[in-house]
Amino acid sequence: MIQQLAMQSLGAGVGVFLGVLIGLGIRKRKGNSEGLLGGSVILTASAAAGLAMVVMMAMKHFTA
């Protein structure tokens, strides 16, 4: 069941990861690294994607 929810929510996680990666990459390149986890764009994007997947999985579980 959890594996099925994860597969159904993968698109949201990938979309958020790519969006945050691009957005924060541009922001860091301009010199503003405030708010990054450990000063890393990839770590912050991964955390945002993981959170998006968990939220989407919960939404799919409780609304189905």
N, CA, C and O atoms as a CHARMM CRD file, in Angstrom:
* protein
*
  256
    1    1 MET  N      0.81100  -1.18500   0.00000 PROA 1      0.00000
    2    1 MET  CA     0.00000   0.00000   0.00000 PROA 1      0.00000
    3    1 MET  C      0.86300   1.26000   0.00000 PROA 1      0.00000
    4    1 MET  O      0.60800   2.18100  -0.77600 PROA 1      0.00000
    5    2 ILE  N      1.87200   1.31100   0.85400 PROA 2      0.00000
    6    2 ILE  CA     2.74800   2.48200   0.89800 PROA 2      0.00000
    7    2 ILE  C      3.52700   2.61600  -0.40700 PROA 2      0.00000
    8    2 ILE  O      3.74300   3.72400  -0.90000 PROA 2      0.00000
    9    3 GLN  N      3.94400   1.48700  -0.95800 PROA 3      0.00000
   10    3 GLN  CA     4.67600   1.52700  -2.22700 PROA 3      0.00000
   11    3 GLN  C      3.78500   2.07100  -3.34400 PROA 3      0.00000
   12    3 GLN  O      4.25200   2.84600  -4.17900 PROA 3      0.00000
   13    4 GLN  N      2.53700   1.68500  -3.37000 PROA 4      0.00000
   14    4 GLN  CA     1.60600   2.17900  -4.38000 PROA 4      0.00000
   15    4 GLN  C      1.37000   3.67800  -4.21100 PROA 4      0.00000
   16    4 GLN  O      1.33200   4.41300  -5.19700 PROA 4      0.00000
   17    5 LEU  N      1.21200   4.13200  -2.97500 PROA 5      0.00000
   18    5 LEU  CA     1.04400   5.56500  -2.72800 PROA 5      0.00000
   19    5 LEU  C      2.28600   6.34500  -3.14900 PROA 5      0.00000
   20    5 LEU  O      2.18200   7.43900  -3.70300 PROA 5      0.00000
   21    6 ALA  N      3.46400   5.77300  -2.88100 PROA 6      0.00000
   22    6 ALA  CA     4.70900   6.44200  -3.26700 PROA 6      0.00000
   23    6 ALA  C      4.82300   6.55800  -4.78600 PROA 6      0.00000
   24    6 ALA  O      5.24500   7.59100  -5.30500 PROA 6      0.00000
   25    7 MET  N      4.45000   5.50400  -5.48400 PROA 7      0.00000
   26    7 MET  CA     4.52000   5.54700  -6.94800 PROA 7      0.00000
   27    7 MET  C      3.53100   6.56600  -7.51600 PROA 7      0.00000
   28    7 MET  O      3.84100   7.25600  -8.48800 PROA 7      0.00000
   29    8 GLN  N      2.35500   6.66000  -6.91900 PROA 8      0.00000
   30    8 GLN  CA     1.35800   7.61400  -7.38100 PROA 8      0.00000
   31    8 GLN  C      1.75800   9.05200  -7.07100 PROA 8      0.00000
   32    8 GLN  O      1.32100   9.97100  -7.76400 PROA 8      0.00000
   33    9 SER  N      2.57600   9.26600  -6.05200 PROA 9      0.00000
   34    9 SER  CA     2.97200  10.60400  -5.62400 PROA 9      0.00000
   35    9 SER  C      4.33200  11.01100  -6.16200 PROA 9      0.00000
   36    9 SER  O      4.80900  12.10800  -5.87000 PROA 9      0.00000
   37   10 LEU  N      4.95800  10.15100  -6.93800 PROA 10     0.00000
   38   10 LEU  CA     6.30500  10.41400  -7.42600 PROA 10     0.00000
   39   10 LEU  C      6.37500  11.66100  -8.30600 PROA 10     0.00000
   40   10 LEU  O      7.35400  12.40500  -8.24500 PROA 10     0.00000
   41   11 GLY  N      5.36400  11.89000  -9.11000 PROA 11     0.00000
   42   11 GLY  CA     5.35200  13.05200 -10.00400 PROA 11     0.00000
   43   11 GLY  C      5.43500  14.36000  -9.24100 PROA 11     0.00000
   44   11 GLY  O      6.14600  15.27900  -9.64800 PROA 11     0.00000
   45   12 ALA  N      4.71400  14.44500  -8.14100 PROA 12     0.00000
   46   12 ALA  CA     4.75400  15.65800  -7.32300 PROA 12     0.00000
   47   12 ALA  C      6.14500  15.86200  -6.73800 PROA 12     0.00000
   48   12 ALA  O      6.65800  16.98000  -6.71900 PROA 12     0.00000
   49   13 GLY  N      6.75000  14.78700  -6.26500 PROA 13     0.00000
   50   13 GLY  CA     8.09400  14.89200  -5.68800 PROA 13     0.00000
   51   13 GLY  C      9.13300  15.31800  -6.70600 PROA 13     0.00000
   52   13 GLY  O      9.97500  16.17100  -6.42200 PROA 13     0.00000
   53   14 VAL  N      9.07700  14.73000  -7.88700 PROA 14     0.00000
   54   14 VAL  CA    10.03700  15.07600  -8.93700 PROA 14     0.00000
   55   14 VAL  C      9.83200  16.51600  -9.39600 PROA 14     0.00000
   56   14 VAL  O     10.80100  17.24400  -9.60900 PROA 14     0.00000
   57   15 GLY  N      8.57600  16.92800  -9.54800 PROA 15     0.00000
   58   15 GLY  CA     8.27700  18.29000  -9.97900 PROA 15     0.00000
   59   15 GLY  C      8.76700  19.32800  -8.98200 PROA 15     0.00000
   60   15 GLY  O      9.35900  20.33700  -9.36500 PROA 15     0.00000
   61   16 VAL  N      8.52000  19.07700  -7.71200 PROA 16     0.00000
   62   16 VAL  CA     8.97900  20.00800  -6.67200 PROA 16     0.00000
   63   16 VAL  C     10.50200  20.02300  -6.62700 PROA 16     0.00000
   64   16 VAL  O     11.10300  21.09000  -6.50000 PROA 16     0.00000
   65   17 PHE  N     11.13400  18.85400  -6.73000 PROA 17     0.00000
   66   17 PHE  CA    12.59500  18.79700  -6.70600 PROA 17     0.00000
   67   17 PHE  C     13.19800  19.64400  -7.82800 PROA 17     0.00000
   68   17 PHE  O     14.09300  20.45400  -7.58600 PROA 17     0.00000
   69   18 LEU  N     12.70900  19.45600  -9.04700 PROA 18     0.00000
   70   18 LEU  CA    13.25600  20.20400 -10.17500 PROA 18     0.00000
   71   18 LEU  C     12.98900  21.69900 -10.03900 PROA 18     0.00000
   72   18 LEU  O     13.87100  22.51300 -10.30900 PROA 18     0.00000
   73   19 GLY  N     11.78700  22.06100  -9.62500 PROA 19     0.00000
   74   19 GLY  CA    11.45300  23.47400  -9.46200 PROA 19     0.00000
   75   19 GLY  C     12.30400  24.15900  -8.40800 PROA 19     0.00000
   76   19 GLY  O     12.82400  25.25200  -8.63200 PROA 19     0.00000
   77   20 VAL  N     12.44200  23.51200  -7.25700 PROA 20     0.00000
   78   20 VAL  CA    13.24100  24.08400  -6.17600 PROA 20     0.00000
   79   20 VAL  C     14.72000  24.10200  -6.56300 PROA 20     0.00000
   80   20 VAL  O     15.43300  25.05500  -6.24900 PROA 20     0.00000
   81   21 LEU  N     15.17500  23.05900  -7.23900 PROA 21     0.00000
   82   21 LEU  CA    16.57300  23.00000  -7.67000 PROA 21     0.00000
   83   21 LEU  C     16.90500  24.16000  -8.59700 PROA 21     0.00000
   84   21 LEU  O     17.93400  24.81500  -8.43100 PROA 21     0.00000
   85   22 ILE  N     16.04600  24.41400  -9.56100 PROA 22     0.00000
   86   22 ILE  CA    16.28900  25.51700 -10.49700 PROA 22     0.00000
   87   22 ILE  C     16.18800  26.86500  -9.77700 PROA 22     0.00000
   88   22 ILE  O     17.05700  27.72400  -9.92000 PROA 22     0.00000
   89   23 GLY  N     15.11400  27.03300  -9.00300 PROA 23     0.00000
   90   23 GLY  CA    14.90600  28.30900  -8.31900 PROA 23     0.00000
   91   23 GLY  C     16.00300  28.65400  -7.32800 PROA 23     0.00000
   92   23 GLY  O     16.52300  29.77000  -7.33600 PROA 23     0.00000
   93   24 LEU  N     16.35400  27.70600  -6.48000 PROA 24     0.00000
   94   24 LEU  CA    17.39300  27.97400  -5.49300 PROA 24     0.00000
   95   24 LEU  C     18.77500  28.02600  -6.12600 PROA 24     0.00000
   96   24 LEU  O     19.65900  28.72600  -5.63300 PROA 24     0.00000
   97   25 GLY  N     18.96600  27.29000  -7.21300 PROA 25     0.00000
   98   25 GLY  CA    20.25100  27.36800  -7.91800 PROA 25     0.00000
   99   25 GLY  C     20.49700  28.76500  -8.45500 PROA 25     0.00000
  100   25 GLY  O     21.60100  29.29800  -8.34000 PROA 25     0.00000
  101   26 ILE  N     19.47700  29.35000  -9.03700 PROA 26     0.00000
  102   26 ILE  CA    19.59700  30.72100  -9.54200 PROA 26     0.00000
  103   26 ILE  C     19.80500  31.69100  -8.38500 PROA 26     0.00000
  104   26 ILE  O     20.63100  32.60100  -8.46600 PROA 26     0.00000
  105   27 ARG  N     19.05800  31.49200  -7.31900 PROA 27     0.00000
  106   27 ARG  CA    19.17100  32.37300  -6.15200 PROA 27     0.00000
  107   27 ARG  C     20.56400  32.30400  -5.53100 PROA 27     0.00000
  108   27 ARG  O     21.13200  33.33100  -5.15800 PROA 27     0.00000
  109   28 LYS  N     21.11600  31.09000  -5.41900 PROA 28     0.00000
  110   28 LYS  CA    22.44400  30.95100  -4.82200 PROA 28     0.00000
  111   28 LYS  C     23.51600  31.53500  -5.73400 PROA 28     0.00000
  112   28 LYS  O     24.49800  32.10900  -5.26200 PROA 28     0.00000
  113   29 ARG  N     23.32400  31.38700  -7.03600 PROA 29     0.00000
  114   29 ARG  CA    24.28900  31.93000  -7.98500 PROA 29     0.00000
  115   29 ARG  C     24.37100  33.45700  -7.87700 PROA 29     0.00000
  116   29 ARG  O     25.41800  34.05400  -8.12700 PROA 29     0.00000
  117   30 LYS  N     23.24200  34.07700  -7.49800 PROA 30     0.00000
  118   30 LYS  CA    23.21100  35.53400  -7.33400 PROA 30     0.00000
  119   30 LYS  C     23.80000  35.96200  -5.99100 PROA 30     0.00000
  120   30 LYS  O     23.94400  37.15600  -5.72500 PROA 30     0.00000
  121   31 GLY  N     24.13900  34.98800  -5.14500 PROA 31     0.00000
  122   31 GLY  CA    24.81200  35.29600  -3.88700 PROA 31     0.00000
  123   31 GLY  C     23.94500  35.20600  -2.65000 PROA 31     0.00000
  124   31 GLY  O     24.42000  35.51200  -1.55700 PROA 31     0.00000
  125   32 ASN  N     22.70700  34.80100  -2.77600 PROA 32     0.00000
  126   32 ASN  CA    21.82000  34.69700  -1.62300 PROA 32     0.00000
  127   32 ASN  C     21.64100  33.23000  -1.24600 PROA 32     0.00000
  128   32 ASN  O     20.82200  32.52300  -1.83200 PROA 32     0.00000
  129   33 SER  N     22.41000  32.78900  -0.27200 PROA 33     0.00000
  130   33 SER  CA    22.31300  31.38200   0.15500 PROA 33     0.00000
  131   33 SER  C     21.58500  31.25100   1.48000 PROA 33     0.00000
  132   33 SER  O     21.65100  30.20300   2.12200 PROA 33     0.00000
  133   34 GLU  N     20.89700  32.29500   1.89500 PROA 34     0.00000
  134   34 GLU  CA    20.16200  32.26400   3.15400 PROA 34     0.00000
  135   34 GLU  C     18.96800  31.30700   3.04700 PROA 34     0.00000
  136   34 GLU  O     18.25500  31.31000   2.04400 PROA 34     0.00000
  137   35 GLY  N     18.75700  30.50300   4.06900 PROA 35     0.00000
  138   35 GLY  CA    17.62300  29.59600   4.10500 PROA 35     0.00000
  139   35 GLY  C     17.88300  28.21600   3.51400 PROA 35     0.00000
  140   35 GLY  O     16.97400  27.38700   3.47400 PROA 35     0.00000
  141   36 LEU  N     19.09500  27.95300   3.05700 PROA 36     0.00000
  142   36 LEU  CA    19.42300  26.63800   2.51200 PROA 36     0.00000
  143   36 LEU  C     19.81000  25.69700   3.65100 PROA 36     0.00000
  144   36 LEU  O     20.47300  26.10600   4.60500 PROA 36     0.00000
  145   37 LEU  N     19.39800  24.44900   3.54800 PROA 37     0.00000
  146   37 LEU  CA    19.79200  23.45500   4.55100 PROA 37     0.00000
  147   37 LEU  C     21.25500  23.09700   4.34600 PROA 37     0.00000
  148   37 LEU  O     21.62700  22.56300   3.30100 PROA 37     0.00000
  149   38 GLY  N     22.06400  23.38300   5.31400 PROA 38     0.00000
  150   38 GLY  CA    23.49000  23.06900   5.23200 PROA 38     0.00000
  151   38 GLY  C     24.19900  23.81100   4.10700 PROA 38     0.00000
  152   38 GLY  O     25.27600  23.39500   3.67900 PROA 38     0.00000
  153   39 GLY  N     23.62200  24.88600   3.62700 PROA 39     0.00000
  154   39 GLY  CA    24.21900  25.64200   2.53500 PROA 39     0.00000
  155   39 GLY  C     24.16900  24.91900   1.19900 PROA 39     0.00000
  156   39 GLY  O     24.86900  25.30500   0.26200 PROA 39     0.00000
  157   40 SER  N     23.35300  23.87700   1.09600 PROA 40     0.00000
  158   40 SER  CA    23.30700  23.03900  -0.10100 PROA 40     0.00000
  159   40 SER  C     21.96200  23.15600  -0.81200 PROA 40     0.00000
  160   40 SER  O     20.90700  22.96800  -0.20700 PROA 40     0.00000
  161   41 VAL  N     22.01800  23.46600  -2.09400 PROA 41     0.00000
  162   41 VAL  CA    20.80400  23.54100  -2.90600 PROA 41     0.00000
  163   41 VAL  C     20.20400  22.15400  -3.07900 PROA 41     0.00000
  164   41 VAL  O     18.98700  21.99300  -2.98300 PROA 41     0.00000
  165   42 ILE  N     21.03300  21.15700  -3.33000 PROA 42     0.00000
  166   42 ILE  CA    20.53500  19.79700  -3.56300 PROA 42     0.00000
  167   42 ILE  C     19.88800  19.22500  -2.29900 PROA 42     0.00000
  168   42 ILE  O     18.85000  18.56800  -2.37800 PROA 42     0.00000
  169   43 LEU  N     20.48900  19.46900  -1.15000 PROA 43     0.00000
  170   43 LEU  CA    19.91100  18.98200   0.10900 PROA 43     0.00000
  171   43 LEU  C     18.56200  19.64600   0.37400 PROA 43     0.00000
  172   43 LEU  O     17.61400  18.97900   0.78800 PROA 43     0.00000
  173   44 THR  N     18.47100  20.93600   0.14100 PROA 44     0.00000
  174   44 THR  CA    17.21400  21.65600   0.34800 PROA 44     0.00000
  175   44 THR  C     16.14900  21.19000  -0.64100 PROA 44     0.00000
  176   44 THR  O     14.99300  21.00500  -0.26100 PROA 44     0.00000
  177   45 ALA  N     16.52500  21.00100  -1.89900 PROA 45     0.00000
  178   45 ALA  CA    15.57500  20.52100  -2.91000 PROA 45     0.00000
  179   45 ALA  C     15.10100  19.10700  -2.58100 PROA 45     0.00000
  180   45 ALA  O     13.92800  18.78800  -2.77200 PROA 45     0.00000
  181   46 SER  N     15.99500  18.27000  -2.09400 PROA 46     0.00000
  182   46 SER  CA    15.61400  16.90100  -1.71600 PROA 46     0.00000
  183   46 SER  C     14.64200  16.90300  -0.53700 PROA 46     0.00000
  184   46 SER  O     13.68000  16.13500  -0.52100 PROA 46     0.00000
  185   47 ALA  N     14.89100  17.75700   0.43600 PROA 47     0.00000
  186   47 ALA  CA    13.99400  17.84600   1.58700 PROA 47     0.00000
  187   47 ALA  C     12.61500  18.34400   1.16100 PROA 47     0.00000
  188   47 ALA  O     11.59900  17.83000   1.62700 PROA 47     0.00000
  189   48 ALA  N     12.57600  19.33700   0.28200 PROA 48     0.00000
  190   48 ALA  CA    11.29500  19.85900  -0.20300 PROA 48     0.00000
  191   48 ALA  C     10.54600  18.79000  -0.99400 PROA 48     0.00000
  192   48 ALA  O      9.33000  18.65600  -0.85800 PROA 48     0.00000
  193   49 ALA  N     11.25900  18.03500  -1.81200 PROA 49     0.00000
  194   49 ALA  CA    10.63300  16.97100  -2.60200 PROA 49     0.00000
  195   49 ALA  C     10.09900  15.86100  -1.69600 PROA 49     0.00000
  196   49 ALA  O      9.00300  15.34700  -1.91900 PROA 49     0.00000
  197   50 GLY  N     10.86100  15.50100  -0.69400 PROA 50     0.00000
  198   50 GLY  CA    10.41100  14.48000   0.25500 PROA 50     0.00000
  199   50 GLY  C      9.15800  14.91600   0.99600 PROA 50     0.00000
  200   50 GLY  O      8.23000  14.12900   1.17700 PROA 50     0.00000
  201   51 LEU  N      9.13400  16.16400   1.42000 PROA 51     0.00000
  202   51 LEU  CA     7.95500  16.68800   2.10200 PROA 51     0.00000
  203   51 LEU  C      6.74900  16.72400   1.16500 PROA 51     0.00000
  204   51 LEU  O      5.63400  16.39900   1.57200 PROA 51     0.00000
  205   52 ALA  N      6.97400  17.11800  -0.08800 PROA 52     0.00000
  206   52 ALA  CA     5.88200  17.14300  -1.06400 PROA 52     0.00000
  207   52 ALA  C      5.32600  15.74400  -1.29500 PROA 52     0.00000
  208   52 ALA  O      4.11300  15.56700  -1.40900 PROA 52     0.00000
  209   53 MET  N      6.20200  14.75400  -1.36500 PROA 53     0.00000
  210   53 MET  CA     5.74100  13.36900  -1.56300 PROA 53     0.00000
  211   53 MET  C      4.93000  12.87800  -0.36900 PROA 53     0.00000
  212   53 MET  O      3.89900  12.22800  -0.54100 PROA 53     0.00000
  213   54 VAL  N      5.39100  13.18600   0.83200 PROA 54     0.00000
  214   54 VAL  CA     4.67200  12.75200   2.03800 PROA 54     0.00000
  215   54 VAL  C      3.29300  13.40100   2.08700 PROA 54     0.00000
  216   54 VAL  O      2.30500  12.73700   2.39900 PROA 54     0.00000
  217   55 VAL  N      3.22300  14.68800   1.78300 PROA 55     0.00000
  218   55 VAL  CA     1.92800  15.38000   1.79500 PROA 55     0.00000
  219   55 VAL  C      1.00200  14.79000   0.72900 PROA 55     0.00000
  220   55 VAL  O     -0.17800  14.55900   0.99100 PROA 55     0.00000
  221   56 MET  N      1.52800  14.55000  -0.45700 PROA 56     0.00000
  222   56 MET  CA     0.70500  13.98700  -1.53700 PROA 56     0.00000
  223   56 MET  C      0.24200  12.56800  -1.19300 PROA 56     0.00000
  224   56 MET  O     -0.89800  12.19900  -1.47500 PROA 56     0.00000
  225   57 MET  N      1.12300  11.78100  -0.58900 PROA 57     0.00000
  226   57 MET  CA     0.73600  10.43400  -0.18300 PROA 57     0.00000
  227   57 MET  C     -0.38500  10.48300   0.86000 PROA 57     0.00000
  228   57 MET  O     -1.33200   9.69900   0.80100 PROA 57     0.00000
  229   58 ALA  N     -0.26700  11.41100   1.81100 PROA 58     0.00000
  230   58 ALA  CA    -1.30300  11.54300   2.83700 PROA 58     0.00000
  231   58 ALA  C     -2.62500  11.98000   2.21000 PROA 58     0.00000
  232   58 ALA  O     -3.68700  11.47400   2.57200 PROA 58     0.00000
  233   59 MET  N     -2.55600  12.91300   1.27400 PROA 59     0.00000
  234   59 MET  CA    -3.77900  13.36600   0.60900 PROA 59     0.00000
  235   59 MET  C     -4.44700  12.21800  -0.14300 PROA 59     0.00000
  236   59 MET  O     -5.66500  12.04900  -0.07000 PROA 59     0.00000
  237   60 LYS  N     -3.65800  11.43800  -0.86000 PROA 60     0.00000
  238   60 LYS  CA    -4.22400  10.32000  -1.62200 PROA 60     0.00000
  239   60 LYS  C     -4.79200   9.24900  -0.68800 PROA 60     0.00000
  240   60 LYS  O     -5.82300   8.64600  -0.98300 PROA 60     0.00000
  241   61 HSD  N     -4.11700   9.01700   0.43500 PROA 61     0.00000
  242   61 HSD  CA    -4.57100   7.98600   1.37300 PROA 61     0.00000
  243   61 HSD  C     -5.89000   8.37900   2.04400 PROA 61     0.00000
  244   61 HSD  O     -6.80500   7.56200   2.15100 PROA 61     0.00000
  245   62 PHE  N     -5.98100   9.63200   2.49300 PROA 62     0.00000
  246   62 PHE  CA    -7.14800  10.04100   3.27100 PROA 62     0.00000
  247   62 PHE  C     -8.33700  10.46500   2.41000 PROA 62     0.00000
  248   62 PHE  O     -9.45800  10.54900   2.91100 PROA 62     0.00000
  249   63 THR  N     -8.11000  10.73400   1.12200 PROA 63     0.00000
  250   63 THR  CA    -9.23500  11.11400   0.27000 PROA 63     0.00000
  251   63 THR  C     -9.73400   9.95200  -0.58700 PROA 63     0.00000
  252   63 THR  O    -10.75600  10.07300  -1.26200 PROA 63     0.00000
  253   64 ALA  N     -9.03000   8.84800  -0.56500 PROA 64     0.00000
  254   64 ALA  CA    -9.43800   7.70100  -1.39100 PROA 64     0.00000
  255   64 ALA  C    -10.42200   6.80900  -0.67100 PROA 64     0.00000
  256   64 ALA  O    -10.86400   5.80300  -1.22600 PROA 64     0.00000
